[in-house]
Amino acid sequence: MEIPRKDNSIAFRQYVAQQLLFCFFTIHPEKCLCAVEHPDRYAYENRIQVLIVGKGSNCLFDDRGFDGLVVSNKIRDLQEYPSGVFRAGGGIPVDALGRHTARRGWGGLEFASGIPGTVGGAVFMNAGANGQATADTLLSVEYLTKRGEKRILHRDSGELDCGYRWSPFQDMPDLAAITAATFELHRNADAGARVRQLMERRLETQPVRERSAGCVFRNPSEQGAPSAGALIDRAGLKGLSCGGASVSEMHANFLVNRGGNHTSASEVLALIEAVKEKILEESGYELQEEIRQIPFQLPESGDDR
Protein backbone atom coordinates (compact mmCIF):
# COMPACT_ATOMS: atom_id res chain seq x y z
CA MET A 1 0.00 0.00 0.00
CA GLU A 2 1.35 3.43 -0.96
CA ILE A 3 1.38 6.25 1.59
CA PRO A 4 -0.63 9.10 0.05
CA ARG A 5 1.47 12.17 -0.63
CA LYS A 6 0.14 15.69 -0.27
CA ASP A 7 2.06 18.61 -1.75
CA ASN A 8 -0.38 21.12 -0.26
CA SER A 9 0.41 21.26 3.45
CA ILE A 10 -2.70 23.33 4.29
CA ALA A 11 -5.03 20.97 2.45
CA PHE A 12 -3.40 18.00 4.16
CA ARG A 13 -3.78 19.53 7.60
CA GLN A 14 -7.46 20.18 6.86
CA TYR A 15 -7.87 16.55 5.89
CA VAL A 16 -6.25 15.37 9.12
CA ALA A 17 -8.41 17.72 11.17
CA GLN A 18 -11.53 16.26 9.57
CA GLN A 19 -10.40 12.71 10.30
CA LEU A 20 -9.42 13.31 13.93
CA LEU A 21 -11.60 16.13 15.15
CA PHE A 22 -10.63 15.89 18.82
CA CYS A 23 -6.85 15.89 18.38
CA PHE A 24 -4.10 18.41 18.77
CA PHE A 25 -1.37 17.46 16.37
CA THR A 26 0.52 18.06 13.18
CA ILE A 27 1.79 15.37 10.83
CA HIS A 28 4.49 15.63 8.20
CA PRO A 29 2.76 16.90 5.03
CA GLU A 30 4.22 14.08 2.97
CA LYS A 31 2.84 11.32 5.18
CA CYS A 32 -0.71 10.35 5.98
CA LEU A 33 -2.57 8.62 8.77
CA CYS A 34 -3.69 5.45 7.03
CA ALA A 35 -4.67 1.82 7.50
CA VAL A 36 -2.64 -1.12 6.18
CA GLU A 37 -3.30 -4.82 6.55
CA HIS A 38 0.18 -5.85 7.72
CA PRO A 39 1.95 -2.79 9.19
CA ASP A 40 4.80 -4.85 10.65
CA ARG A 41 5.60 -6.35 7.23
CA TYR A 42 5.19 -2.96 5.53
CA ALA A 43 7.56 -1.33 8.02
CA TYR A 44 10.11 -4.12 7.64
CA GLU A 45 10.06 -4.02 3.84
CA ASN A 46 10.37 -0.22 3.75
CA ARG A 47 12.71 0.10 6.75
CA ILE A 48 10.57 2.71 8.48
CA GLN A 49 9.23 3.12 11.99
CA VAL A 50 5.58 2.33 12.52
CA LEU A 51 3.27 3.76 15.17
CA ILE A 52 -0.12 2.11 15.69
CA VAL A 53 -2.85 4.25 17.22
CA GLY A 54 -6.59 3.98 17.81
CA LYS A 55 -8.25 7.34 17.21
CA GLY A 56 -5.24 9.29 18.46
CA SER A 57 -7.64 11.22 20.67
CA ASN A 58 -5.14 11.84 23.49
CA CYS A 59 -2.02 12.16 21.32
CA LEU A 60 0.07 15.27 20.79
CA PHE A 61 2.41 14.88 17.83
CA ASP A 62 5.65 16.79 17.36
CA ASP A 63 5.44 19.87 15.10
CA ARG A 64 7.69 18.04 12.63
CA GLY A 65 5.17 15.20 12.54
CA PHE A 66 6.22 11.56 12.85
CA ASP A 67 9.15 10.14 10.87
CA GLY A 68 7.42 6.94 9.88
CA LEU A 69 4.07 5.33 9.22
CA VAL A 70 1.10 6.08 11.49
CA VAL A 71 -1.36 3.18 11.34
CA SER A 72 -4.93 3.31 12.59
CA ASN A 73 -6.14 0.17 14.40
CA LYS A 74 -9.33 -0.91 12.59
CA ILE A 75 -9.92 -4.24 14.34
CA ARG A 76 -13.62 -3.88 15.10
CA ASP A 77 -15.02 -7.37 15.54
CA LEU A 78 -17.30 -7.90 18.55
CA GLN A 79 -18.41 -11.19 20.08
CA GLU A 80 -20.94 -11.61 22.88
CA TYR A 81 -20.84 -14.70 25.06
CA PRO A 82 -23.16 -15.88 27.86
CA SER A 83 -23.18 -14.17 31.27
CA GLY A 84 -22.17 -10.73 30.01
CA VAL A 85 -18.80 -11.57 28.50
CA PHE A 86 -17.83 -9.44 25.47
CA ARG A 87 -14.70 -9.74 23.33
CA ALA A 88 -14.08 -6.43 21.57
CA GLY A 89 -11.55 -5.60 18.86
CA GLY A 90 -8.96 -3.00 19.82
CA GLY A 91 -10.17 -0.58 17.15
CA ILE A 92 -13.80 -0.41 18.31
CA PRO A 93 -14.73 3.06 19.58
CA VAL A 94 -15.03 2.57 23.34
CA ASP A 95 -17.94 5.00 23.39
CA ALA A 96 -19.88 2.73 21.01
CA LEU A 97 -19.04 -0.34 23.09
CA GLY A 98 -20.27 1.33 26.28
CA ARG A 99 -23.56 2.36 24.68
CA HIS A 100 -24.06 -1.02 22.99
CA THR A 101 -23.57 -3.06 26.16
CA ALA A 102 -25.73 -0.66 28.19
CA ARG A 103 -28.58 -1.00 25.68
CA ARG A 104 -28.39 -4.75 26.17
CA GLY A 105 -28.74 -4.31 29.92
CA TRP A 106 -25.13 -4.87 30.93
CA GLY A 107 -23.30 -2.56 33.32
CA GLY A 108 -19.63 -1.81 33.82
CA LEU A 109 -18.76 0.30 30.78
CA GLU A 110 -21.27 3.13 31.14
CA PHE A 111 -18.45 5.57 31.88
CA ALA A 112 -17.12 5.08 28.33
CA SER A 113 -20.00 6.98 26.75
CA GLY A 114 -18.58 10.16 25.28
CA ILE A 115 -14.93 9.10 25.47
CA PRO A 116 -13.48 9.66 21.96
CA GLY A 117 -11.00 6.77 22.02
CA THR A 118 -10.87 3.09 21.12
CA VAL A 119 -10.97 -0.08 23.20
CA GLY A 120 -7.21 -0.47 22.75
CA GLY A 121 -6.56 3.09 23.87
CA ALA A 122 -8.88 2.72 26.86
CA VAL A 123 -7.07 -0.44 27.96
CA PHE A 124 -3.64 1.13 27.44
CA MET A 125 -4.51 4.19 29.57
CA ASN A 126 -6.94 2.39 31.90
CA ALA A 127 -9.40 5.10 30.96
CA GLY A 128 -12.14 5.85 33.44
CA ALA A 129 -14.61 8.35 34.81
CA ASN A 130 -17.27 8.69 37.49
CA GLY A 131 -15.91 5.93 39.72
CA GLN A 132 -15.45 3.36 36.95
CA ALA A 133 -12.33 2.30 35.06
CA THR A 134 -11.58 0.05 32.11
CA ALA A 135 -9.63 -2.45 34.21
CA ASP A 136 -12.59 -3.05 36.53
CA THR A 137 -14.23 -5.44 34.08
CA LEU A 138 -11.24 -6.77 32.10
CA LEU A 139 -10.84 -10.53 31.85
CA SER A 140 -8.03 -10.65 29.30
CA VAL A 141 -6.18 -8.54 26.73
CA GLU A 142 -4.69 -9.73 23.44
CA TYR A 143 -1.82 -7.80 21.91
CA LEU A 144 0.81 -7.87 19.20
CA THR A 145 4.53 -7.32 19.72
CA LYS A 146 6.80 -5.42 17.33
CA ARG A 147 8.13 -8.80 16.20
CA GLY A 148 4.63 -9.81 15.15
CA GLU A 149 4.07 -12.22 18.05
CA LYS A 150 0.53 -12.61 19.40
CA ARG A 151 0.29 -12.61 23.20
CA ILE A 152 -2.42 -12.48 25.85
CA LEU A 153 -2.58 -11.32 29.48
CA HIS A 154 -5.17 -12.69 31.93
CA ARG A 155 -6.71 -11.08 34.97
CA ASP A 156 -6.87 -14.40 36.85
CA SER A 157 -3.10 -14.76 36.48
CA GLY A 158 -2.49 -11.35 38.04
CA GLU A 159 -1.13 -10.00 34.76
CA LEU A 160 -3.61 -7.13 34.47
CA ASP A 161 -2.91 -5.20 37.66
CA CYS A 162 -3.67 -1.63 36.69
CA GLY A 163 -3.65 1.73 38.46
CA TYR A 164 -5.01 5.21 37.96
CA ARG A 165 -4.53 5.94 34.23
CA TRP A 166 -1.90 3.21 34.12
CA SER A 167 -1.68 -0.30 32.70
CA PRO A 168 1.25 -2.72 32.31
CA PHE A 169 1.18 -2.02 28.57
CA GLN A 170 2.70 1.40 29.20
CA ASP A 171 5.90 -0.32 30.36
CA MET A 172 6.17 -2.65 27.35
CA PRO A 173 8.81 -1.35 24.90
CA ASP A 174 7.96 -4.24 22.54
CA LEU A 175 4.23 -3.45 22.36
CA ALA A 176 2.91 -2.84 18.84
CA ALA A 177 -0.86 -2.85 19.32
CA ILE A 178 -3.66 -4.04 21.58
CA THR A 179 -5.76 -6.19 19.27
CA ALA A 180 -8.67 -7.24 21.52
CA ALA A 181 -9.98 -7.10 25.07
CA THR A 182 -12.48 -9.36 26.83
CA PHE A 183 -14.79 -7.82 29.43
CA GLU A 184 -17.02 -9.43 32.05
CA LEU A 185 -20.02 -7.18 32.74
CA HIS A 186 -22.91 -7.42 35.17
CA ARG A 187 -26.66 -7.16 34.71
CA ASN A 188 -27.94 -3.62 35.23
CA ALA A 189 -31.37 -2.60 34.02
CA ASP A 190 -30.47 1.05 34.62
CA ALA A 191 -27.31 1.00 32.48
CA GLY A 192 -28.97 2.77 29.55
CA ALA A 193 -30.31 5.53 31.78
CA ARG A 194 -26.87 5.88 33.36
CA VAL A 195 -25.28 6.36 29.93
CA ARG A 196 -27.75 9.12 29.06
CA GLN A 197 -27.11 10.80 32.42
CA LEU A 198 -23.34 10.74 31.93
CA MET A 199 -23.62 12.09 28.39
CA GLU A 200 -25.78 14.99 29.57
CA ARG A 201 -23.24 15.74 32.28
CA ARG A 202 -20.36 15.71 29.78
CA LEU A 203 -22.18 18.13 27.51
CA GLU A 204 -22.78 20.48 30.45
CA THR A 205 -19.29 20.36 31.97
CA GLN A 206 -16.76 19.51 29.23
CA PRO A 207 -15.84 21.28 25.96
CA VAL A 208 -16.84 18.30 23.84
CA ARG A 209 -17.71 20.50 20.85
CA GLU A 210 -14.19 21.98 20.70
CA ARG A 211 -10.93 20.42 19.60
CA SER A 212 -9.03 19.01 22.54
CA ALA A 213 -7.10 15.92 23.58
CA GLY A 214 -9.29 15.30 26.62
CA CYS A 215 -8.03 15.81 30.14
CA VAL A 216 -4.43 16.98 29.93
CA PHE A 217 -3.28 16.22 33.48
CA ARG A 218 -3.66 13.28 35.81
CA ASN A 219 -5.27 14.03 39.15
CA PRO A 220 -2.73 14.24 42.00
CA SER A 221 -2.24 10.91 43.76
CA GLU A 222 -2.04 12.34 47.28
CA GLN A 223 -4.91 11.38 49.59
CA GLY A 224 -7.54 14.09 49.67
CA ALA A 225 -5.83 16.18 46.98
CA PRO A 226 -8.02 18.36 44.74
CA SER A 227 -8.47 17.29 41.14
CA ALA A 228 -6.17 18.74 38.51
CA GLY A 229 -9.06 20.73 37.08
CA ALA A 230 -9.91 22.20 40.48
CA LEU A 231 -6.28 23.24 41.07
CA ILE A 232 -6.09 24.97 37.69
CA ASP A 233 -9.44 26.67 38.24
CA ARG A 234 -8.46 27.92 41.71
CA ALA A 235 -5.25 29.34 40.27
CA GLY A 236 -7.34 31.48 37.93
CA LEU A 237 -5.89 29.93 34.79
CA LYS A 238 -9.09 29.40 32.80
CA GLY A 239 -8.68 31.24 29.51
CA LEU A 240 -4.87 31.33 29.72
CA SER A 241 -3.54 31.06 26.18
CA CYS A 242 -0.38 30.44 24.22
CA GLY A 243 -0.86 31.01 20.52
CA GLY A 244 -3.88 28.98 19.46
CA ALA A 245 -3.91 26.79 22.58
CA SER A 246 -6.07 27.85 25.51
CA VAL A 247 -7.18 26.55 28.91
CA SER A 248 -10.89 25.80 28.52
CA GLU A 249 -13.33 28.17 30.23
CA MET A 250 -15.71 25.24 30.74
CA HIS A 251 -13.33 22.67 32.27
CA ALA A 252 -9.86 23.75 33.41
CA ASN A 253 -8.24 20.36 32.78
CA PHE A 254 -8.93 20.66 29.05
CA LEU A 255 -6.71 22.60 26.68
CA VAL A 256 -8.64 23.55 23.58
CA ASN A 257 -7.39 24.34 20.10
CA ARG A 258 -8.75 27.78 19.19
CA GLY A 259 -6.30 28.32 16.33
CA GLY A 260 -7.42 25.48 14.08
CA ASN A 261 -4.73 24.17 11.77
CA HIS A 262 -2.41 27.03 12.75
CA THR A 263 -2.01 25.84 16.36
CA SER A 264 1.35 24.16 16.92
CA ALA A 265 2.38 21.40 19.30
CA SER A 266 5.05 23.75 20.71
CA GLU A 267 2.29 26.20 21.71
CA VAL A 268 0.39 23.42 23.47
CA LEU A 269 3.55 22.27 25.28
CA ALA A 270 4.39 25.83 26.33
CA LEU A 271 0.91 26.21 27.79
CA ILE A 272 1.22 22.88 29.61
CA GLU A 273 4.51 24.01 31.18
CA ALA A 274 3.05 27.38 32.17
CA VAL A 275 0.13 25.66 33.92
CA LYS A 276 2.44 23.18 35.70
CA GLU A 277 4.76 25.93 36.93
CA LYS A 278 1.86 28.02 38.23
CA ILE A 279 0.24 25.10 40.08
CA LEU A 280 3.56 24.09 41.65
CA GLU A 281 4.12 27.66 42.76
CA GLU A 282 0.56 28.19 44.05
CA SER A 283 -0.22 24.86 45.71
CA GLY A 284 2.90 22.70 45.73
CA TYR A 285 1.38 19.99 43.52
CA GLU A 286 3.45 18.74 40.58
CA LEU A 287 1.01 17.92 37.81
CA GLN A 288 1.76 15.03 35.46
CA GLU A 289 0.47 14.84 31.89
CA GLU A 290 -2.20 12.34 30.93
CA ILE A 291 -1.96 13.02 27.20
CA ARG A 292 0.65 11.12 25.21
CA GLN A 293 3.42 13.12 23.54
CA ILE A 294 4.53 11.45 20.30
CA PRO A 295 8.11 12.36 19.32
CA PHE A 296 9.30 12.85 15.75
CA GLN A 297 11.28 9.63 16.10
CA LEU A 298 10.60 6.78 18.51
CA PRO A 299 13.39 5.84 20.94
CA GLU A 300 15.70 3.21 19.54
CA SER A 301 15.39 -0.32 20.87
CA GLY A 302 16.79 -3.68 19.96
CA ASP A 303 13.60 -4.45 18.05
CA ASP A 304 13.52 -1.36 15.85
CA ARG A 305 13.81 -2.12 12.16
N, C-alpha and C positions, 0 to 999 in steps of 0.2 A: 504493500500500500504506500502510495506517495504522500508525503506531507504537503498539504496545500501551501503554496507560496503567495504572499500578498505584497505587492510593491507599494501599495498605498497604506502607510502606517495608520492614518486616521480611520480609513474604512475598516481596517483589520481590528482596531481597538473597538469600533462600534459593534462589529460582529461579536467580539468576545463579550462585550457588555450585555448584548442581547442574550447570549448563551448562559451567562452566569451573572444574573441580575444582582445577587446579594454580595458579590465579591469586590474586594479592593485588590486589584493587581494589574500589572502590565506584563505582557508576554512579548518576546522578540518578534518583530513584525514579519520575520521570514519563517516563523514556525507557528503551528496551529494546535490548539487543543483538539484531539481527535481520538477515535476509537479504532483499535486494530485487534485482530483475532489472537495473534500470538506476539505480544509486545516483547517478551524475553527473547524470542527468536529474531524479531525485527531489530532489537537493540544489538544483539550479538552480531548479526550479519552486517550492520551498518556502523558498528563500533561507536555507539552513542549511549549516553546515559538515558535511563527511562524513569519517569516518575509517574506512579499510578495514583490517581485521586478519585474521589467519589464525585461530589458536586463542586468541591473546592470552596465550600461556603465559609470555612474559617481559615483560609489560606491567604497569606500576603506574600506575593512574589516580588523578587528583586526588580528594581527599575530596568535592569538590563534584560529581564525576562528569565528564562531557564534554558541553559545550554544543553538541550537534549529534547527528548520526546515526552510530552505530557499526555498520558493515556487516561481516558475516562472509563471507570469500571461500570460496565453495562450488564453485569450478571443480575438478572431480575426474576429468576424463577422462584416460586413460592409453593411450598407444600404444607398442607395441614394434616396433622395426625390426631388420633384420639386424645382426649384429656387435655386439650389446650396446648399441644406442642406444635410449634410452627418453625419450619426451616426456611429462612429467607436469604436470597442472594445478596451479596455485599453491595450491589449497585441499586437495590431497591430504595427509593426515597423513604426515610424512616418515618416521615410524616404520614405517608400513605399507608405504611404498615400499621402505625398506631391507630389510624382511623378505621382501617379494614378490620383489625382484630376487635376493636371496640364495638363496631357495628354487629359483629358476630357474638357479642356478649362476653368477651374475654378481657380481663383487666390485667394491668401490669405495664402497658406501653402507652397509656393515655397521655403522659407527659410529652411524648414525641410529636404530638399534633402541633404544627407550626414551626418545627425545627427544620431548616432548609438543608439538611444533610442527608447522607445515605446510611444504610445499615452498617456498612463497613466503617464509615467515619464515626458513627455513634459508638460502635464497639471500641474503636481505637482510642477515642477520647473519654470513654465511659460517660457519654453525654447524659444529662439529667436535668430535672426541674421539678419544683413543687413536691419535694420529698421523695421522688422516684429517680432511679438511675438505670441505665442500660444493663449493668451487671446484675441487677437484682433478679432478673428472670433468665439469665443466660444458662444454658445447659452445656453448649459446646460451641467452638469457633473453628472454622476451617480457613486455612490461609496458604499462600504460595510464597516460597522463598525466592530470592533472586536467582538461584540456580535452577528454578523450575520445579522444586520438590513440593509435593502436596503434604501438608501436615494438619493436625487437629489437636486442640487443647480441650480438656474436659473439666467441668466444674467439680465433679465428684472426685477427681484426682488432685484437687487443690491447685490446678494450673491456671485458674481464672480469678485469682485473688486481685481485686481491683480496689482503687481508692478514688478520692474526689478528683474527677477529671483526669484519671490516670488508669492505664491498663498495662499489662506486661508487654503488649505489642510496641509500646513507645520505647522500650529498651532492647528491641530486636534489630540490630544493624542489618540482618539478612532478610528482613521482611520486605516482600514485594507488594502483596495485596491481601486483604481479607476477602475471601471469596464467598463465605456463607456463615450464618450464625443460626443456632437453634435455640428457641426460647420456650420456656414452660410458663404458661399464663394460668390465671385462675378465673373462675366464673364470677362475673360481676354484671348484674343486670343494669347497673347505673353507669357503665363505662362510656356509653355513647353520650349521655348527658354530661359526664365529666369532661369529655373531649370538647364539647361545645362551650362549656364554662371556661376551660383553659384557653381556648381560641379567643373568646371574647376578652378575656383578661389580657392576652398578648396584644390584641389590637388597641386596647386602652392604655397600656403601659410601655410598649416597646415600639421603636420606629420601624415596623415591619414593611412599611411602604417606601422606605429609603434604602439606598445602598449601604450595606454595612457587612461586617464579617462576624456578626453576633457579638456576644459579650467578649470584650477584649481582655479583661483581667480575671484571674481566679479569685475567689473570695479568700481572705486571709484564713489560715488554718488555726490560729489561736482561739482557744475556747472563749466564746462570748464576744468575739470580734465583730464589728459591723461588716456588712457586705462591702465589696469593692465599690458598687454603685453608690451606696450610702456615704462612703468616705469621700468619693469624688464630688458628690452633691454638696456635702457639708463644707468642702473646701471652696465652694463657689466656682467650680470649673465648668459647669454647664455652659455651652456656647463657645468655650475656648477653641480657637482655630489655629491651624498652621496650613497655609495655602488652601487647598480644597478640602482638607480633612478637618472635622469639627466634632467636639464632644456633643452628643445628642442632648437637646433640651428636654426630651421626653424621658430618657433613661440614661443616666450618667455613665453607665458601663458600656455604652455603645458609642463607637466613633463612626460617624456617617460621612459618606463621600458627597460633598456638595459641589465639587468641581467637575463631576462627570469624568470624561476620558482624559482630562487635563490634570487630575489629581495624581501625584506620584507616591510611590511607596516610601520614599525618603521623607515626604511630608507627614505621612501617617506615623512613621517611626519617630520623627521629631516630636510629634504631638504625644505619642506614648511616653517618651522620655520626660517630657515636660510634666505630664500628669504624675508619673512615678516620683519625680523629684519633689513636686509640691506635696504629695501625700506623705512622703517620708519626712519632709520638713514639718508639716502640720501635725501629723498624728503618730509618727514613728513606725508606721506599717510600710513594709517593702512589698509592693505589689508585683505579682508575677503574671506574665502574659498567658492567656488561654489560647489565643490565635496562634497558628503555626506560620513561622517565617520560612519561606522557601528560598534558599540561596541560589545564585546564578549557577553554581556548580555544587553538586553533592559532595560531601566529604569522601575522600578516597578510602576504600576498604579492600581487603583481599579478594572480594568477590566482584569488584567493579570490572566491567569489560569495555 
